[in-house]
Amino acid sequence: MSDSSSSIDQLDGLVGWAAQLIDTLGAWGVGLFTLLETVFPPIPSEVILPLAGFISQQGEMNFVLVIVTSTLGAYVGALLLYWLGAALGLERSIRWLAKLPLVDRDDFEKAAGWFDRHGRSAVFFGRLIPGVRSLISLPAGAERMNLVTFSLFTVLGSGLWNTLLISLGALLGTQYHLIDQYSSILNYLVIAALVGVVGWLVIRRIRRGRAERSSG
């Protein structure tokens, strides 16, 4: 067994499963993850990308290629939402996407408000803000923002965010002696964060449903 495989095997639980999955799918699988995360916001890039960076440091994936594929995936996902906004308009797009599980209309309206306040720069800076990052493409498409400008800001913003998270994971990958010591703690933190996010989204959806029924 190689040192790199041994290091990955030391990650247990949910983190270990995700690391094994990323290791199996490779750099292009990371790109698929970021595409899905862009279209379906509850998928956390904050978990996937650091693990991809960690694995790249073990020599299992090329570090630069991981950044390229993750940014490409984010860009393709952003284009899908941009085209949806351009084709259906903001209101119809929000009404359709708000039917997805664990997605709330407020999320889209906040992204639209961010775009209204900050204009084109919202596409770049929005990529650095969780909750806004995945959804800012929708109002940009609805407003028919110049596609070249949208693409440039999306790639720059997504590339910066992805490089930061992947680099953090790669930095952890250089500290072999810490892997065994902190893998269990990291696993508990990831599980707690995921349960907290999903729980909050479910509770928010339930409360909104009750409010709509009472007002109706």
C-alpha positions as CSV (number, residue, x, y, z in Angstrom):
1,M,0.0,0.0,0.0
2,S,1.4,3.4,-1.0
3,D,1.9,6.2,1.5
4,S,-0.8,8.3,-0.2
5,S,-3.4,5.5,0.0
6,S,-2.4,4.9,3.6
7,S,-3.0,8.6,4.4
8,I,-6.4,8.6,2.7
9,D,-7.4,5.4,4.6
10,Q,-6.7,7.1,7.9
11,L,-9.7,9.3,7.3
12,D,-12.8,7.6,8.6
13,G,-16.5,8.1,8.7
14,L,-18.2,10.5,6.4
15,V,-15.0,12.4,5.6
16,G,-13.2,9.1,4.8
17,W,-16.1,8.0,2.5
18,A,-16.0,11.3,0.7
19,A,-12.2,11.2,0.3
20,Q,-12.4,7.7,-1.1
21,L,-15.1,8.7,-3.5
22,I,-13.1,11.7,-4.7
23,D,-10.0,9.6,-5.0
24,T,-11.9,7.1,-7.2
25,L,-13.6,9.7,-9.4
26,G,-10.4,11.8,-9.9
27,A,-10.1,15.4,-10.8
28,W,-13.0,15.4,-13.3
29,G,-15.2,14.0,-10.6
30,V,-14.3,17.0,-8.5
31,G,-15.5,19.1,-11.4
32,L,-18.8,17.2,-11.4
33,F,-19.2,17.9,-7.7
34,T,-18.7,21.6,-8.2
35,L,-21.2,21.6,-11.1
36,L,-23.8,20.0,-8.9
37,E,-23.0,22.3,-6.0
38,T,-23.6,25.3,-8.2
39,V,-27.0,24.0,-9.4
40,F,-28.0,22.4,-6.1
41,P,-26.7,24.7,-3.3
42,P,-27.1,22.3,-0.3
43,I,-24.1,20.3,-1.7
44,P,-21.2,21.8,0.3
45,S,-18.0,22.7,-1.7
46,E,-16.5,23.6,1.7
47,V,-16.2,19.8,2.3
48,I,-15.4,18.5,-1.1
49,L,-12.7,20.9,-2.3
50,P,-10.4,20.7,0.8
51,L,-10.6,16.9,0.6
52,A,-9.7,17.2,-3.1
53,G,-6.7,19.3,-2.2
54,F,-5.7,16.9,0.5
55,I,-5.8,14.0,-2.0
56,S,-3.8,16.0,-4.6
57,Q,-1.1,16.5,-2.0
58,Q,-0.8,12.7,-1.6
59,G,0.1,12.5,-5.3
60,E,-3.2,10.9,-6.3
61,M,-4.4,13.9,-8.4
62,N,-2.8,16.8,-10.1
63,F,-3.2,20.0,-7.9
64,V,-3.5,22.4,-10.9
65,L,-5.9,20.1,-12.7
66,V,-8.2,19.9,-9.7
67,I,-8.4,23.7,-9.6
68,V,-9.1,23.8,-13.4
69,T,-11.8,21.1,-13.3
70,S,-13.5,22.5,-10.2
71,T,-13.6,26.0,-11.7
72,L,-14.9,24.6,-15.0
73,G,-17.6,22.7,-13.2
74,A,-18.6,25.8,-11.3
75,Y,-18.7,27.8,-14.5
76,V,-20.8,25.2,-16.4
77,G,-23.3,25.1,-13.4
78,A,-23.4,28.9,-13.4
79,L,-24.1,28.9,-17.2
80,L,-27.0,26.6,-16.7
81,L,-28.6,29.0,-14.1
82,Y,-27.7,32.0,-16.3
83,W,-29.5,30.5,-19.3
84,L,-32.5,29.5,-17.1
85,G,-32.8,33.0,-15.9
86,A,-32.5,34.4,-19.4
87,A,-35.0,32.0,-20.9
88,L,-37.7,32.1,-18.2
89,G,-37.1,35.4,-16.4
90,L,-36.4,35.8,-12.7
91,E,-39.8,35.3,-11.3
92,R,-40.6,32.1,-13.2
93,S,-37.1,30.7,-12.6
94,I,-37.4,31.3,-8.8
95,R,-40.9,29.8,-8.7
96,W,-39.7,26.7,-10.5
97,L,-36.4,26.2,-8.6
98,A,-38.0,26.9,-5.2
99,K,-39.8,23.6,-5.6
100,L,-36.5,21.7,-5.2
101,P,-35.9,20.0,-1.9
102,L,-34.2,22.1,0.8
103,V,-34.2,25.2,-1.5
104,D,-36.2,28.2,-0.3
105,R,-37.5,31.1,-2.3
106,D,-35.8,33.6,0.1
107,D,-32.4,32.3,-1.1
108,F,-33.1,33.3,-4.7
109,E,-34.6,36.6,-3.6
110,K,-31.5,37.5,-1.5
111,A,-29.2,36.7,-4.5
112,A,-31.4,38.9,-6.7
113,G,-31.2,41.7,-4.2
114,W,-27.4,41.3,-4.0
115,F,-27.3,41.6,-7.8
116,D,-29.6,44.7,-7.8
117,R,-27.4,46.4,-5.2
118,H,-24.0,45.6,-6.6
119,G,-24.5,45.1,-10.3
120,R,-22.0,43.2,-12.4
121,S,-19.4,43.1,-9.5
122,A,-22.0,40.9,-7.6
123,V,-21.1,38.0,-10.0
124,F,-17.5,38.1,-8.9
125,F,-17.8,38.9,-5.2
126,G,-20.9,36.7,-4.9
127,R,-18.8,33.6,-5.7
128,L,-17.0,34.2,-2.4
129,I,-20.2,34.3,-0.3
130,P,-21.9,31.0,0.7
131,G,-25.6,31.1,-0.1
132,V,-25.1,33.8,-2.8
133,R,-22.4,32.0,-4.7
134,S,-24.6,29.4,-6.3
135,L,-27.6,31.6,-7.1
136,I,-26.2,34.9,-8.4
137,S,-26.2,33.5,-11.9
138,L,-30.0,33.5,-12.0
139,P,-30.6,37.3,-11.8
140,A,-27.6,37.9,-14.0
141,G,-29.2,35.8,-16.7
142,A,-32.6,37.4,-16.2
143,E,-31.0,40.8,-16.6
144,R,-29.2,39.6,-19.7
145,M,-25.8,40.6,-18.3
146,N,-23.2,40.5,-21.1
147,L,-22.2,36.8,-21.4
148,V,-18.4,37.5,-21.8
149,T,-18.4,39.7,-18.7
150,F,-20.4,37.2,-16.8
151,S,-18.1,34.4,-17.8
152,L,-15.0,36.3,-16.9
153,F,-16.3,37.3,-13.4
154,T,-17.6,33.8,-12.8
155,V,-14.3,32.1,-13.7
156,L,-12.3,34.6,-11.7
157,G,-14.5,34.4,-8.6
158,S,-15.0,30.7,-8.7
159,G,-11.3,30.1,-9.4
160,L,-10.3,32.2,-6.4
161,W,-12.7,30.5,-4.0
162,N,-11.8,27.0,-5.3
163,T,-8.1,27.7,-5.1
164,L,-8.4,28.8,-1.5
165,L,-10.3,25.7,-0.4
166,I,-8.2,23.3,-2.4
167,S,-5.0,24.9,-1.1
168,L,-6.2,24.6,2.5
169,G,-6.7,20.9,2.0
170,A,-3.3,20.5,0.3
171,L,-1.7,22.3,3.3
172,L,-3.3,19.7,5.6
173,G,-1.9,17.0,3.3
174,T,1.6,18.1,4.2
175,Q,1.0,17.4,7.9
176,Y,0.9,13.7,7.9
177,H,1.3,13.4,11.6
178,L,-1.9,15.4,12.2
179,I,-4.1,13.2,10.0
180,D,-4.8,10.4,12.5
181,Q,-5.0,12.9,15.4
182,Y,-7.7,15.1,13.9
183,S,-9.5,12.9,11.4
184,S,-12.2,11.9,13.9
185,I,-12.7,15.5,15.1
186,L,-12.9,16.6,11.4
187,N,-15.5,13.9,10.8
188,Y,-17.6,15.0,13.7
189,L,-17.4,18.6,12.7
190,V,-18.5,17.8,9.1
191,I,-21.4,15.7,10.3
192,A,-22.5,18.3,12.7
193,A,-22.3,21.1,10.1
194,L,-24.3,19.0,7.5
195,V,-26.9,18.0,10.0
196,G,-27.2,21.6,11.2
197,V,-27.5,23.0,7.6
198,V,-30.1,20.4,6.6
199,G,-32.0,20.8,9.8
200,W,-32.1,24.5,9.4
201,L,-33.3,24.2,5.8
202,V,-36.0,21.7,6.8
203,I,-37.3,23.8,9.7
204,R,-37.3,26.9,7.5
205,R,-39.3,25.1,4.9
206,I,-41.8,23.9,7.5
207,R,-42.2,27.3,9.0
208,R,-42.8,28.9,5.6
209,G,-45.4,26.3,4.7
210,R,-47.2,27.0,8.0
211,A,-47.1,30.7,7.4
212,E,-48.5,30.3,3.9
213,R,-51.3,28.1,5.1
214,S,-52.2,30.5,8.0
215,S,-52.2,33.5,5.7
216,G,-54.2,31.7,3.1
